[in-house]
Amino acid sequence: MAESKQSPLLSVYPSSCLFDEQIEVEVKHLSANCKVTLHALIQSDDGVEWEAFGHYISDSSGIVKVFRDESQGGTFEGLESMGLLWSMRPVPETKPGPRFQKNNVQTTVKVVISVYEGHLANGFKHHTPLTSASVERSSLTSGVHRVEVTEGGIKGTLFIPPGPGPFPAVLDLCGGLGGRDEHHSALLASHGYVSLALEYIGFLNASGKLEHVDNTYFETAFTFLKKHPKVCPDKVAVMGMSFGVSVTLAMAAYSEIIQPKCVVCVNGFHIMPLNGSLADVYAALQQNVDKTRLDEKMRFIWRDLLLPIPDDPTKKVEMGKIKCPVLLIVGEDDQNWPSSESATDIKKMMEKAGNSHLLTLLSYPGAGHLIEPPYSPHSRFSEFKLLEAKIKVMVVWGGETVSHSRAQENSWQKTLAFLEEHLYDNSRETTRC
């Protein structure tokens, strides 16, 4: 690189923000038409390093603006203002199968962005950057209160936004991994919703066998949330992901206690016996275990376990009984559940029942199962622990990185808009209990 009058200056704005917020990256004081590589590096909570990089050429003033200029190559190409985040992948020496998850929402993720001379594609640790800067990304905005919940036998974490309230609320049902995923609830609280991240899968008895919670467990959680002094009791939604979708739809259809203002469902299914429970879903999966497929690298594909979608209406949630707005988000390349087939059938059932006006369907070609909040790294496959067998297998989730990342950004924006419309009545200033 020819000498410039000043040392390169890298700026990242804002230097601290939420995971779902965009950042602006700019490099100044380069030589004109200078080839540089912008590289981003993070370390996840489990110690895995993830990286992304793009190849840029400075303008006649020696400036690179990521939101303005096209990447000529790297982990992303073209005009991608957030490519340094959504295209992240494990560094080359990483053991196959990691999945990026924010396990501790009370800590931030530090993104180190560096500028290297030339167009590099590997070996970044062996090169000295021209300059570096960092940005702290978090799940929680300042003032959000995190509370452990064990009341009434339920297990979960409650997130309460700053301010006097009361606020609309969301009961957050994560997927089949088990344990407690707090990332979505933390972000929802940062956007003005009391949110309860409910733990409901993975409870083992003394003999190590799975114990499936019954429907009263979810009703207890909903009642707890509804009666909380910081919550508007008539403005409570339910959000289900993966396994949580069948629970969400069934409770909305049949429960006299869970009567949500609206529901959000992400990549799941409606296959559950009439007035059934999680135990019934697990039983159906066990009966169809022979439908498990393996790809060329012996990774599990489970999407066929619930196919074909049954014609028998007693084996599916009676969608005609749902009386609240439903946002249904589908990744068309979901290799874990038959989300697309289920969504098609849900739409037909609601059209036949005359309540399809309540359904908003967002279907994304090229998106896989793990639709997370925006700018999260995409994992087409990862390790998965079978809770009862206590072994780890490699599971295919699906999705192509670019299409999947587009879906994550768009669906999260639509989710926030959907919740705003139905829980805040389009006016946060006038919303009161």
C-alpha positions as CSV (number, residue, x, y, z in Angstrom):
1,M,0.0,0.0,0.0
2,A,1.4,3.4,-0.9
3,E,2.0,5.7,2.0
4,S,-0.9,8.0,3.0
5,K,-0.5,11.2,4.9
6,Q,-2.2,9.8,8.0
7,S,-2.5,6.3,9.6
8,P,-5.7,4.5,8.6
9,L,-8.6,5.3,10.8
10,L,-11.4,2.7,11.4
11,S,-14.7,3.9,12.9
12,V,-17.6,1.7,14.0
13,Y,-20.9,3.3,15.0
14,P,-22.5,2.8,17.4
15,S,-19.8,1.3,19.5
16,S,-22.4,-0.4,21.7
17,C,-25.8,-1.6,20.6
18,L,-28.4,-4.4,20.7
19,F,-27.9,-7.6,18.6
20,D,-30.7,-6.6,16.3
21,E,-29.3,-3.1,15.5
22,Q,-27.2,-2.2,12.5
23,I,-23.8,-0.8,12.7
24,E,-21.8,1.5,10.3
25,V,-18.2,0.6,9.5
26,E,-16.0,3.2,7.7
27,V,-12.2,3.4,7.0
28,K,-10.5,6.7,6.3
29,H,-7.0,7.8,5.5
30,L,-6.2,5.0,3.0
31,S,-4.5,5.6,-0.3
32,A,-6.7,6.0,-3.3
33,N,-7.9,2.8,-4.9
34,C,-6.3,0.8,-2.1
35,K,-7.2,-2.9,-1.7
36,V,-8.0,-3.8,1.9
37,T,-9.7,-6.6,3.8
38,L,-12.2,-5.9,6.5
39,H,-12.3,-8.7,9.0
40,A,-14.7,-9.3,12.0
41,L,-14.0,-11.7,14.8
42,I,-16.1,-12.8,17.8
43,Q,-15.9,-15.5,20.5
44,S,-19.1,-17.1,21.5
45,D,-20.0,-18.1,25.0
46,D,-18.8,-21.6,24.4
47,G,-15.3,-20.4,23.4
48,V,-15.7,-20.9,19.6
49,E,-14.3,-18.1,17.4
50,W,-16.4,-16.9,14.4
51,E,-15.2,-14.7,11.6
52,A,-16.3,-12.9,8.5
53,F,-14.4,-10.8,6.0
54,G,-14.9,-8.7,2.9
55,H,-12.6,-7.4,0.2
56,Y,-12.8,-3.7,-0.5
57,I,-11.2,-1.0,-2.7
58,S,-11.0,2.5,-1.3
59,D,-12.4,5.4,-3.3
60,S,-10.4,8.3,-4.7
61,S,-10.4,10.0,-1.3
62,G,-9.0,6.9,0.4
63,I,-12.3,5.9,2.1
64,V,-14.2,2.7,2.4
65,K,-17.8,2.7,3.6
66,V,-19.3,-0.7,4.2
67,F,-22.9,0.6,3.9
68,R,-22.0,2.2,0.5
69,D,-19.3,0.1,-1.1
70,E,-19.5,-3.4,-2.5
71,S,-17.4,-6.3,-1.3
72,Q,-15.4,-7.8,-4.1
73,G,-15.1,-11.2,-2.3
74,G,-14.8,-12.9,1.0
75,T,-17.5,-14.5,3.1
76,F,-20.0,-12.1,1.4
77,E,-20.1,-10.1,-1.8
78,G,-21.8,-7.0,-3.1
79,L,-23.4,-4.2,-1.1
80,E,-24.0,-5.7,2.3
81,S,-24.0,-3.2,5.1
82,M,-24.2,-6.0,7.8
83,G,-22.2,-8.7,5.9
84,L,-19.4,-8.6,8.5
85,L,-21.9,-10.0,11.0
86,W,-24.4,-12.3,9.2
87,S,-21.8,-14.1,7.1
88,M,-19.8,-15.1,10.1
89,R,-18.6,-18.7,10.2
90,P,-16.4,-20.7,12.6
91,V,-12.6,-20.1,12.0
92,P,-11.1,-22.8,9.9
93,E,-9.5,-24.8,12.7
94,T,-12.8,-25.2,14.5
95,K,-14.3,-28.7,15.2
96,P,-17.3,-29.2,12.9
97,G,-20.8,-28.6,14.3
98,P,-20.8,-25.5,16.4
99,R,-23.9,-23.3,16.6
100,F,-23.8,-19.7,17.7
101,Q,-25.9,-19.2,20.8
102,K,-26.0,-16.4,23.4
103,N,-26.2,-18.5,26.5
104,N,-25.6,-15.7,29.0
105,V,-27.6,-12.6,28.0
106,Q,-26.1,-10.6,30.8
107,T,-22.8,-10.4,29.0
108,T,-22.0,-8.7,25.7
109,V,-20.4,-10.0,22.6
110,K,-17.3,-8.1,21.6
111,V,-16.9,-7.8,17.8
112,V,-13.3,-7.0,16.8
113,I,-13.2,-5.4,13.4
114,S,-9.8,-5.1,11.7
115,V,-8.4,-3.7,8.5
116,Y,-5.7,-5.6,6.6
117,E,-3.6,-4.6,3.6
118,G,-4.5,-6.5,0.5
119,H,-7.2,-9.0,-0.2
120,L,-6.7,-11.8,2.3
121,A,-8.7,-15.0,2.6
122,N,-7.1,-16.8,5.5
123,G,-4.3,-16.7,8.0
124,F,-5.5,-13.5,9.7
125,K,-3.8,-14.4,12.9
126,H,-0.5,-14.3,11.2
127,H,-0.9,-10.8,9.8
128,T,-0.8,-7.5,11.6
129,P,-3.8,-5.3,10.9
130,L,-3.4,-1.7,9.8
131,T,-6.0,-0.7,12.5
132,S,-8.7,-2.3,14.6
133,A,-11.8,-1.2,16.5
134,S,-14.5,-3.0,18.4
135,V,-18.3,-2.9,19.1
136,E,-20.1,-4.4,22.0
137,R,-23.4,-6.1,21.1
138,S,-25.9,-7.2,23.7
139,S,-29.3,-8.8,24.3
140,L,-30.3,-6.3,27.0
141,T,-30.8,-2.6,26.8
142,S,-30.0,-0.6,29.9
143,G,-32.5,-0.9,32.7
144,V,-34.1,-4.3,31.7
145,H,-34.6,-6.3,34.9
146,R,-34.0,-10.1,34.8
147,V,-35.8,-12.3,37.4
148,E,-35.6,-16.0,38.0
149,V,-39.1,-17.6,38.2
150,T,-40.0,-20.7,40.1
151,E,-43.5,-19.7,41.2
152,G,-46.2,-22.4,40.9
153,G,-43.7,-25.0,39.8
154,I,-42.8,-23.4,36.6
155,K,-39.2,-22.7,35.6
156,G,-38.2,-19.6,33.6
157,T,-36.7,-16.2,33.4
158,L,-38.7,-13.0,33.4
159,F,-37.4,-9.9,31.7
160,I,-39.0,-6.6,32.5
161,P,-38.4,-3.4,30.5
162,P,-37.3,-0.2,32.3
163,G,-40.0,2.2,33.3
164,P,-43.2,2.2,35.4
165,G,-45.3,0.0,33.1
166,P,-47.5,-1.8,32.9
167,F,-46.4,-3.4,29.6
168,P,-47.7,-5.9,27.1
169,A,-46.2,-9.3,27.6
170,V,-44.9,-12.3,25.7
171,L,-44.8,-15.9,26.8
172,D,-41.7,-17.3,25.0
173,L,-41.5,-21.0,24.2
174,C,-38.2,-21.9,22.7
175,G,-37.5,-25.2,20.8
176,G,-36.6,-28.8,21.4
177,L,-33.0,-28.3,22.6
178,G,-34.3,-28.2,26.2
179,G,-33.1,-25.9,28.9
180,R,-33.8,-22.2,28.7
181,D,-33.1,-19.9,25.8
182,E,-33.3,-16.3,27.1
183,H,-32.0,-14.5,24.0
184,H,-35.4,-13.7,22.4
185,S,-37.0,-12.7,25.7
186,A,-34.1,-10.4,26.5
187,L,-34.5,-8.6,23.1
188,L,-38.2,-8.4,23.4
189,A,-37.9,-6.7,26.8
190,S,-35.4,-4.3,25.2
191,H,-38.2,-3.4,22.8
192,G,-40.8,-2.8,25.5
193,Y,-42.4,-6.2,26.3
194,V,-42.3,-8.1,29.6
195,S,-41.2,-11.6,28.4
196,L,-41.1,-14.9,30.2
197,A,-38.5,-17.4,28.7
198,L,-40.2,-20.6,29.9
199,E,-38.2,-23.8,30.4
200,Y,-40.5,-26.8,29.4
201,I,-38.4,-29.5,27.7
202,G,-35.7,-31.7,29.1
203,F,-37.0,-32.4,32.6
204,L,-35.6,-35.8,33.6
205,N,-36.8,-38.0,36.5
206,A,-34.6,-39.9,38.9
207,S,-34.2,-42.8,36.4
208,G,-33.1,-40.4,33.6
209,K,-36.3,-40.7,31.7
210,L,-37.9,-37.6,30.1
211,E,-40.9,-36.2,32.0
212,H,-43.2,-34.3,29.7
213,V,-45.0,-31.3,31.2
214,D,-48.7,-31.3,30.8
215,N,-50.9,-28.5,29.5
216,T,-51.5,-27.1,33.0
217,Y,-47.8,-26.2,33.2
218,F,-48.3,-23.7,30.3
219,E,-51.5,-22.4,31.7
220,T,-49.8,-21.7,35.0
221,A,-47.0,-19.8,33.2
222,F,-49.5,-17.8,31.2
223,T,-51.5,-17.0,34.4
224,F,-48.4,-15.9,36.2
225,L,-47.4,-13.6,33.4
226,K,-51.0,-12.2,33.1
227,K,-51.2,-11.4,36.8
228,H,-47.8,-9.8,37.1
229,P,-48.1,-6.2,38.3
230,K,-46.0,-5.0,35.4
231,V,-48.2,-6.6,32.8
232,C,-51.3,-5.5,31.0
233,P,-53.5,-8.6,31.6
234,D,-55.4,-8.3,28.3
235,K,-52.2,-7.8,26.2
236,V,-50.3,-11.0,26.5
237,A,-49.0,-12.9,23.4
238,V,-47.4,-16.3,23.0
239,M,-44.3,-16.9,20.8
240,G,-43.4,-20.5,19.9
241,M,-40.4,-21.7,18.0
242,S,-40.0,-25.2,16.7
243,F,-41.5,-27.6,19.3
244,G,-43.1,-24.5,20.9
245,V,-45.3,-24.0,17.8
246,S,-47.5,-27.0,18.4
247,V,-47.9,-26.0,22.1
248,T,-48.7,-22.4,21.1
249,L,-51.3,-23.3,18.6
250,A,-53.0,-26.0,20.7
251,M,-53.2,-23.7,23.7
252,A,-54.6,-20.9,21.6
253,A,-57.2,-23.3,20.2
254,Y,-58.3,-25.2,23.3
255,S,-57.3,-23.6,26.5
256,E,-59.9,-21.7,28.5
257,I,-57.1,-20.1,30.5
258,I,-54.6,-19.2,27.7
259,Q,-56.4,-16.7,25.6
260,P,-53.6,-14.7,23.9
261,K,-54.0,-11.4,22.2
262,C,-51.9,-12.8,19.3
263,V,-49.4,-15.6,18.6
264,V,-46.1,-15.8,16.7
265,C,-45.0,-19.2,15.4
266,V,-41.6,-19.9,13.9
267,N,-40.8,-23.1,12.0
268,G,-43.0,-25.6,13.7
269,F,-46.1,-27.7,13.1
270,H,-49.7,-28.2,14.1
271,I,-49.6,-32.0,14.3
272,M,-51.0,-32.8,17.8
273,P,-53.9,-35.0,18.7
274,L,-57.2,-33.3,19.7
275,N,-56.6,-31.8,23.1
276,G,-53.2,-33.5,23.1
277,S,-50.0,-32.6,24.9
278,L,-46.2,-32.7,24.4
279,A,-46.2,-36.3,25.4
280,D,-48.4,-37.1,22.4
281,V,-46.1,-35.3,20.0
282,Y,-43.1,-37.2,21.3
283,A,-45.0,-40.5,21.0
284,A,-45.8,-39.7,17.3
285,L,-42.1,-39.0,16.7
286,Q,-41.1,-42.2,18.3
287,Q,-43.5,-44.2,16.1
288,N,-42.0,-42.7,13.0
289,V,-38.3,-42.9,13.9
290,D,-37.7,-45.1,10.9
291,K,-38.3,-42.1,8.7
292,T,-35.1,-40.4,9.9
293,R,-32.8,-39.8,7.0
294,L,-29.0,-39.3,6.9
295,D,-27.2,-37.0,4.4
296,E,-23.9,-37.9,2.7
297,K,-22.0,-37.0,5.8
298,M,-24.2,-39.1,8.2
299,R,-26.0,-36.0,9.6
300,F,-29.6,-36.5,10.8
301,I,-32.5,-35.1,8.8
302,W,-35.8,-35.2,10.8
303,R,-38.2,-33.3,8.6
304,D,-39.9,-36.5,7.4
305,L,-40.9,-37.8,10.9
306,L,-44.3,-36.0,10.8
307,L,-44.9,-36.5,7.1
308,P,-47.2,-36.9,5.4
309,I,-49.4,-34.3,7.1
310,P,-52.4,-36.3,8.3
311,D,-55.8,-35.9,6.7
312,D,-57.5,-37.0,9.9
313,P,-58.6,-33.8,11.7
314,T,-58.3,-35.4,15.1
315,K,-54.6,-35.6,14.7
316,K,-54.1,-31.9,14.2
317,V,-54.8,-28.7,16.1
318,E,-58.3,-27.5,15.2
319,M,-57.2,-24.3,13.6
320,G,-60.7,-23.1,13.2
321,K,-61.0,-22.6,16.9
322,I,-58.2,-20.0,17.0
323,K,-59.7,-16.5,17.5
324,C,-56.5,-14.4,17.7
325,P,-54.1,-13.1,15.0
326,V,-51.4,-15.6,14.0
327,L,-48.0,-14.7,12.5
328,L,-46.6,-17.9,11.0
329,I,-42.9,-17.8,9.9
330,V,-41.6,-20.5,7.7
331,G,-38.1,-21.4,6.3
332,E,-38.8,-23.3,3.1
333,D,-35.5,-25.2,3.4
334,D,-36.3,-26.3,7.0
335,Q,-34.7,-29.8,7.2
336,N,-35.8,-30.3,10.9
337,W,-39.6,-30.0,10.7
338,P,-42.0,-30.1,7.8
339,S,-42.7,-26.4,8.4
340,S,-43.8,-25.6,4.8
341,E,-46.2,-28.5,4.5
342,S,-47.6,-27.7,7.9
343,A,-48.1,-24.0,7.0
344,T,-49.9,-25.0,3.8
345,D,-52.3,-27.2,5.7
346,I,-52.8,-24.6,8.4
347,K,-53.8,-22.0,5.7
348,K,-56.2,-24.5,4.1
349,M,-57.8,-25.3,7.5
350,M,-58.2,-21.7,8.4
351,E,-59.7,-20.8,5.0
352,K,-62.2,-23.7,5.3
353,A,-63.1,-22.6,8.9
354,G,-63.5,-18.9,7.8
355,N,-60.8,-17.5,10.1
356,S,-58.0,-17.1,7.5
357,H,-58.2,-13.3,8.0
358,L,-56.4,-13.9,11.3
359,L,-53.4,-15.5,9.5
360,T,-50.2,-13.7,8.3
361,L,-47.9,-16.2,6.6
362,L,-44.3,-15.3,5.9
363,S,-42.5,-18.0,3.9
364,Y,-38.9,-17.6,3.0
365,P,-37.2,-19.6,0.2
366,G,-33.7,-20.7,1.1
367,A,-34.2,-20.2,4.8
368,G,-33.6,-23.1,7.2
369,H,-34.9,-24.1,10.6
370,L,-32.9,-21.9,13.0
371,I,-34.4,-18.5,12.2
372,E,-32.9,-16.3,14.9
373,P,-32.9,-12.5,15.4
374,P,-31.1,-10.6,12.6
375,Y,-27.3,-10.7,12.0
376,S,-26.9,-13.9,13.9
377,P,-24.4,-16.4,12.2
378,H,-26.2,-19.1,10.2
379,S,-25.6,-22.8,11.0
380,R,-26.8,-25.2,8.4
381,F,-26.0,-28.1,10.7
382,S,-24.8,-28.5,14.3
383,E,-24.4,-30.9,17.2
384,F,-27.6,-31.7,19.0
385,K,-27.9,-33.6,22.3
386,L,-30.6,-36.2,22.4
387,L,-31.9,-35.6,25.9
388,E,-33.0,-39.1,26.8
389,A,-30.2,-41.0,25.1
390,K,-27.7,-38.5,26.4
391,I,-25.7,-38.6,23.2
392,K,-24.8,-36.0,20.7
393,V,-25.6,-36.3,17.0
394,M,-25.1,-34.0,14.0
395,V,-28.4,-32.5,12.8
396,V,-29.1,-30.7,9.5
397,W,-31.2,-27.5,10.0
398,G,-31.1,-26.3,6.4
399,G,-30.8,-22.9,4.9
400,E,-28.4,-21.1,2.5
401,T,-26.5,-18.4,4.3
402,V,-27.5,-15.3,2.2
403,S,-31.2,-16.3,1.9
404,H,-31.4,-17.4,5.5
405,S,-29.9,-14.1,6.8
406,R,-32.3,-12.1,4.7
407,A,-35.1,-14.1,6.3
408,Q,-33.8,-13.5,9.8
409,E,-33.7,-9.7,9.3
410,N,-37.1,-9.4,7.6
411,S,-39.0,-11.8,9.9
412,W,-37.7,-10.1,13.0
413,Q,-38.8,-6.7,11.7
414,K,-42.2,-8.2,10.8
415,T,-42.4,-9.8,14.3
416,L,-41.8,-6.6,16.1
417,A,-44.3,-4.8,13.9
418,F,-46.9,-7.5,14.4
419,L,-46.5,-7.4,18.2
420,E,-46.6,-3.6,18.1
421,E,-49.9,-3.6,16.1
422,H,-51.7,-6.1,18.3
423,L,-50.2,-5.4,21.8
424,Y,-49.6,-1.6,21.6
425,D,-52.7,-0.7,19.6
426,N,-50.4,1.3,17.3
427,S,-49.7,3.9,20.0
428,R,-47.3,3.2,22.9
429,E,-48.2,6.6,24.4
430,T,-51.9,5.7,24.8
431,T,-51.5,2.0,25.8
432,R,-52.6,1.5,29.4
433,C,-54.2,-1.3,31.2
